């Protein structure tokens, strides 16, 4: 049974989605770009599969998850829906097979061992789209490869037969103006394209900085609570 609260929730979700898409379009046009060339990924971390189902009914086709367990569970429950699943969290080599079974795109390849594990997990499932994650901070403990090492990692990925290198991904540091950080990412992306011209994706930009990311050439945005609303209480 659908309640009034359910209906209001769907209405609010639709309004938030429309508002973000309008802002993306404005930012793209301001940067001299076609909004159609930008993919908006809705990050559904900690939200139930039912929310993803509602998003699909609103036309969303790309969703992102940070944790392998959530990714696997939601993808299995919603396998009948036409969705592209993006894994955007830090990947562990011992979970590479589970990630590969559920994800269409892995944004967070930050070391050769993880790339190797994803490749070994191939089971006649075609090519897995992957991006090299770049660490734009000075903290080596953060996810991502150092910018100076991104091309070498890209070349490593290119040597793995079941992976298809799509481009680069990064998160802007909290202590730096995002436009400057994304400009550095764009330079890294150009270096990667020099070794693989088809690797044209730049996954960058979240709720607070997607305008700057679009200006720097981002092709994929990862937006969560501005669309989904507050994360549910996990008790």
C-alpha positions in Angstrom: 0.0 0.0 0.0 1.3 3.4 -1.0 1.0 6.1 1.8 0.9 9.8 1.5 4.4 9.9 3.0 5.6 7.6 0.3 4.2 9.8 -2.4 5.7 12.9 -0.8 9.1 11.1 -0.6 9.0 10.3 -4.3 8.0 13.9 -5.1 10.9 15.3 -3.0 13.3 12.9 -4.7 12.2 13.9 -8.1 12.5 17.6 -7.2 16.1 17.1 -5.9 17.0 15.2 -9.0 15.6 17.9 -11.3 17.3 20.6 -9.4 20.8 19.0 -9.6 20.3 18.2 -13.3 19.4 21.8 -14.0 22.5 23.0 -12.1 24.7 20.5 -14.1 23.2 21.9 -17.4 23.9 25.5 -16.4 27.5 24.7 -15.4 28.1 22.8 -18.6 26.8 25.6 -20.8 28.9 28.1 -18.8 31.9 26.0 -19.6 31.0 25.9 -23.2 30.1 22.2 -23.0 27.1 20.1 -24.0 25.3 18.8 -20.9 24.6 15.6 -22.8 28.3 14.7 -22.6 28.2 14.5 -18.8 27.1 11.4 -16.9 25.4 12.0 -13.6 26.0 9.1 -11.2 23.7 9.0 -8.2 25.6 7.6 -5.2 23.2 5.5 -3.1 25.5 4.5 -0.2 23.5 3.4 2.9 20.2 3.8 1.1 17.9 0.8 0.5 17.4 -0.9 -2.8 13.9 0.6 -2.9 15.4 4.1 -3.3 17.4 2.9 -6.3 14.2 1.4 -7.8 12.5 4.9 -7.4 15.5 6.5 -9.0 15.2 4.2 -12.0 11.5 5.1 -12.3 12.6 8.7 -12.5 15.0 7.9 -15.4 18.3 7.4 -13.5 20.4 4.8 -15.2 23.8 5.2 -13.4 24.2 4.5 -9.7 27.3 4.3 -7.6 28.2 2.4 -4.5 31.2 2.7 -2.1 31.1 -0.7 -0.4 31.3 -4.1 -2.1 28.7 -5.6 0.2 26.1 -3.0 -0.6 27.0 -3.1 -4.3 26.6 -6.9 -4.5 23.3 -6.9 -2.5 21.6 -4.1 -4.4 22.8 -5.3 -7.8 21.5 -8.8 -7.1 18.1 -7.5 -5.9 17.7 -5.1 -8.8 19.2 -7.2 -11.6 16.1 -7.0 -13.7 16.5 -3.2 -13.9 18.5 -1.5 -16.7 21.1 0.1 -14.6 24.9 0.8 -14.9 26.6 0.0 -11.6 29.6 2.1 -10.7 32.0 1.0 -7.9 33.6 4.1 -6.5 35.0 3.0 -3.1 38.4 1.7 -2.2 38.8 -1.8 -3.6 40.4 -4.7 -1.7 42.1 -7.5 -3.7 40.3 -10.2 -1.8 37.0 -8.6 -2.9 37.9 -8.1 -6.5 35.9 -11.0 -7.8 32.8 -9.9 -5.9 33.2 -6.4 -7.2 33.7 -7.6 -10.8 30.5 -9.7 -10.6 28.4 -6.7 -9.7 30.0 -3.6 -11.1 29.9 -2.4 -14.7 32.6 0.2 -14.0 35.3 0.4 -11.3 36.4 4.0 -10.7 39.0 3.2 -8.0 41.9 1.2 -9.5 44.8 2.7 -7.5 47.4 0.0 -7.7 48.6 -2.8 -9.9 47.7 -5.6 -7.5 44.0 -4.5 -7.5 44.0 -4.3 -11.3 45.5 -7.7 -11.5 42.9 -9.2 -9.1 40.1 -7.7 -11.2 41.6 -9.2 -14.3 42.0 -12.6 -12.7 38.4 -12.6 -11.7 37.2 -12.4 -15.4 34.9 -15.3 -16.3 33.9 -14.8 -19.9 32.1 -11.6 -18.9 33.6 -9.4 -21.5 35.6 -6.2 -20.7 35.3 -4.4 -17.4 35.5 -0.7 -17.6 38.0 0.8 -15.1 39.5 4.2 -14.2 42.8 5.0 -12.6 42.2 6.7 -9.3 44.5 9.6 -8.7 45.4 11.0 -5.2 45.4 14.8 -5.3 46.4 15.2 -1.7 49.8 15.0 0.0 48.7 12.1 2.2 49.9 8.8 0.7 47.4 7.0 2.9 44.5 8.4 0.9 43.1 6.3 -2.0 44.7 6.8 -5.4 48.0 6.7 -7.1 50.3 9.7 -7.1 49.8 11.9 -10.1 53.4 11.2 -11.3 52.7 7.4 -11.3 49.3 7.5 -13.0 50.6 6.9 -16.5 52.6 3.9 -15.4 49.5 2.4 -13.7 47.5 3.2 -16.8 50.0 1.2 -18.9 49.8 -1.6 -16.4 46.0 -1.7 -16.8 46.3 -1.6 -20.6 48.4 -4.9 -20.5 45.5 -6.7 -18.7 43.3 -8.4 -21.3 39.9 -8.2 -19.5 40.1 -4.6 -18.4 39.2 -1.6 -20.5 40.9 1.7 -19.4 38.4 4.5 -19.5 40.2 7.4 -17.9 40.9 8.8 -14.4 39.1 9.5 -11.2 39.8 11.7 -8.2 38.4 13.4 -5.1 39.3 17.0 -4.5 41.2 17.7 -1.3 39.3 19.4 1.5 42.1 22.0 2.0 42.5 23.1 -1.6 40.3 25.1 -4.0 38.6 22.4 -6.1 39.2 24.2 -9.4 42.9 24.1 -8.9 42.8 20.4 -7.9 40.7 19.4 -10.8 43.0 21.4 -13.2 45.8 19.1 -11.9 43.6 16.1 -12.6 42.9 17.3 -16.1 46.7 17.4 -16.7 47.0 13.8 -15.5 44.1 12.8 -17.7 45.9 14.3 -20.7 49.0 12.2 -19.9 46.9 9.1 -19.7 45.2 9.9 -23.0 48.7 10.2 -24.6 49.1 6.4 -24.0 45.5 5.5 -24.6 43.5 8.1 -26.7 40.2 6.4 -26.0 40.6 6.8 -22.2 38.7 10.1 -22.2 36.6 9.8 -19.0 37.3 12.1 -16.0 35.3 11.1 -12.9 35.4 14.1 -10.6 33.0 16.3 -8.8 30.5 15.7 -6.0 27.7 17.8 -4.5 30.0 20.6 -3.3 32.3 20.9 -6.2 30.8 19.5 -9.4 30.6 23.0 -11.0 34.4 23.3 -10.8 34.8 19.7 -12.0 32.6 20.4 -15.1 34.7 23.5 -15.8 37.8 21.3 -15.7 36.4 18.7 -18.1 34.7 16.1 -15.9 32.7 13.6 -17.8 31.3 11.8 -14.8 29.9 13.3 -11.6 29.3 11.4 -8.4 26.5 13.0 -6.5 24.8 11.6 -3.4 22.8 13.3 -0.7 21.9 16.3 -2.8 19.7 13.9 -4.7 19.0 11.0 -2.3 18.5 13.1 0.8 20.1 12.4 4.2 21.4 8.9 4.7 19.1 6.8 6.8 19.9 6.2 10.4 21.9 3.0 10.5 21.2 2.5 14.2 
